[in-house]
Amino acid sequence: MQATARGKKSFDLTALWKIFGGILFVYLFLGFMVVPCINTLTSIFTTKDAAGNTDPLAVIRFFFAGNMPTFLWNSLKLAVCLVITVNVVGISIVLLTEYFDIKGAKILRLGYMTTLIYSGVALVTGYQFLYDSNGMLTNWMMQYFPGMNRQWFTGFSAVLFTMTFACTSNHALFLRNALRGIDYNTVEAARNMGAKPFTVLFRVVIPTLLPTLFSLTVMTFITGLCAMSAPTLLGYNSINPEIVRLAGSSATDESFPQARAALLSVILALFTVILLTTLNHYERKGHYLSVSKTKAKLVKQKIQNPVANILAHIYAYVLFVIYMTPVLMIVVFSFQNWGAVRAKALNFSQWTLGNYFGVQDYAYTRSNGKIATRRGAISGVFANEKTVGGIRLSFVLSAVAAALACLIVVLAVNYIFKNRNKKRGRIVEACLLFPWLLPTILICYSFRIFFNNDVWYVFSQNLYYKENVRFLIIIAYTVVKLPFSLRMIKAAYYAIDDELEDAAKNLGASPLVTFLRVKLPIVLPSVLAVFALNFNALFTEYDMGATFQKAEGTTYAMVIQSMCNEEGRDGMNMNASGRRCASTVFIMLVSGLILYLVYGVGARDLGERLEHRKKWKQRFARLTGKKEAA
């Protein structure tokens, strides 16, 4: 009887937990994914005319009569051109460092992968430092071409150039891994049949990479379509900056701005759904290449033609210069005084740490001729209240959101694997992948509009009011990172042997104990890696910060973006450019450390770690003159 009672109690608790979990999941999915987006969609058709009558087609008519098609066309043009330029440059850097035998390939690879450690607004400001109207390269070119336009680095060409090199980071990661996974036996077989090196490349190697290239092409197209930081800072009228502008406007300034922003967001969503559906259809067709069971490691190919070899080396190092110049200049100028940074002129006798830690007053002459002093107008990153506040806020928001995304996904994936052959498991997975169907700007805009009222769904709270916006940003960060986290952590779950779970059950372990003591330790390295990558992306995130822009929710990226807009105004923020350089260096250090921990130390297996430890012991022994212990 006692055993029966315990079993019944355990059953009741399990059933109650499942019911509670199901209700909570439905509540969160509907309230923070579906309902806000539906509200955005319906707002398009609920606009009212001057008489106060509902006019469902008003926004549609305005779309064709106004300049909204121009924003759509500009985004489409940028996306199509980016697909071409990014693939050309991305394929080039991978082939130059992994396939062809190019001198200094390791150094070249480091230069090509710099976009992994700084991106978004930090990367754009790096290119502006060189090429804008007062940039170093522009000033140098004006000496030889005094008639040239100082504003040459603006608009479409500037955005295309900047994003071309910014978006090759995916090629540096995914295409590089795909190329290194090619079986060298197939290359050797083609060469033994008399095929020339470039024939082997285009007939054997490239076809093997097509599935990866297709995925990268879709990702690049969506990136161009939803571009935000580069068009905003470089003056290009595309969809996302217009949505953010309309979201902050009011009906007294222009005609139904919120509904127009909603329409543009829905158009972006339609393009994203079509592209992801196409990608999914392509993947299901199964484009695979048969290879031998025992793979041979790819051997780099020498370019036999001397002219082609020289041209390839020149091309490789020209790309290296383009990638590295902004990085080097930002690092160097972050240690220059504020006058040298603003003038974009190196002064090797004026090295300083002021852009990082310094505080200095600034004296200037007012219009009436009197001398005025601004206390602390020259301040470094870690001595400036706004910058430190932005760092602190972004750190907390990013860490909490990254942790929440991992926690939700770990629990969800555990449920999905328990119900892998049942419909409810597939439904949970589809719900977590739902944010991938929508552009980030649509999710954030929907949150801003829907929760900017006393919403009954969140107990009549206004989540966009004052400090509440921070909670709203965390929710948006978490929702956007759910699909990526699911794909990565789900892959890690396949490494768990079902026999381990069966053994734990046979030993009397409960499902919770089995999860905590058996499953979680196996997937924990992957979970930590996903957390690190999520944090890395969110810490310098710009698009969502711009959508939720508010004094109480000013993130680090928004602080960086506003630095030079206010530089020198009324004697304030005199070294904003120097502080921006130092901020970019700080971002690169944080991102580089995280990537090293994830893809460097974290990616090594036990054998590689032991070998690495042995090498360091040998180096230490040589430096100290001691014999290495046996």
Summary of the structure (lengths in Angstrom):
residues: 630
radius of gyration: 27.7
end to end distance: 63.9
largest distance: 97.1
contacts: 1987
relative contact order: 0.10
helix: 72%
strand: 4%
